[in-house]
Amino acid sequence: FCKSVSVHFMLQFKPSYCRNLLCEMECHEHAWPFLLPVNTKQFPQYKKVIKSPMDLSTIKRKLHENSYKCKEEFASDVRLMFSNCEVFNEDDSPVGRAGHHMRGYFEQRWPQLT
Ligand SMILES: Cc1ncccc1N[C@@H](C)c1ccc2c(c1)OCCO2
């Protein structure tokens, strides 16, 4: 899925850009529902409905563990987090609205290559 090795030196993965953007998201006023994994004791249905949970602390850990081979993998985890939010939460709910806010914030700052 990631760029072929030959071009990677040009489009090298910029972890510093992702780290900075992640930090900005973590301190965003509407980030509160996404800071930690959803507590499945608090939301027993969550595990059943959401097959791939994702949250900002997990993304941060994966970034520090070099789990992301390219920036697109980082972006797809961020988008997974927001898609999970839309599946489980009504648009017209505090968490649903926070998700739409945060998604807008991310997409505005994510470099559009194509
Ligand atoms: C992103 C998300 N999706 C579905 C369910 C939960 C969450 N977030 C948790 C942190 C959360 C969000 C809202 C809460 C809460 C916990 O606990 C108490 C009441 O309000």
The ligand as a Gaussian input file, in Angstrom:
#p B3LYP/6-31G(d) Opt

LIG

0 1
 C      -15.549000       8.174000      20.854000
 C      -16.594000       7.393000      21.547000
 N      -17.471000       6.698000      20.780000
 C      -18.449000       5.975000      21.360000
 C      -18.599000       5.932000      22.733000
 C      -17.711000       6.635000      23.552000
 C      -16.689000       7.377000      22.956000
 N      -15.812000       8.113000      23.744000
 C      -15.725000       7.960000      25.181000
 C      -14.408000       8.526000      25.682000
 C      -16.885000       8.637000      25.892000
 C      -17.663000       9.572000      25.243000
 C      -18.741000      10.184000      25.918000
 C      -19.031000       9.858000      27.223000
 C      -18.228000       8.919000      27.872000
 C      -17.161000       8.315000      27.218000
 O      -18.511000       8.566000      29.155000
 C      -19.506000       9.253000      29.867000
 C      -20.535000       9.893000      29.049000
 O      -20.070000      10.461000      27.881000

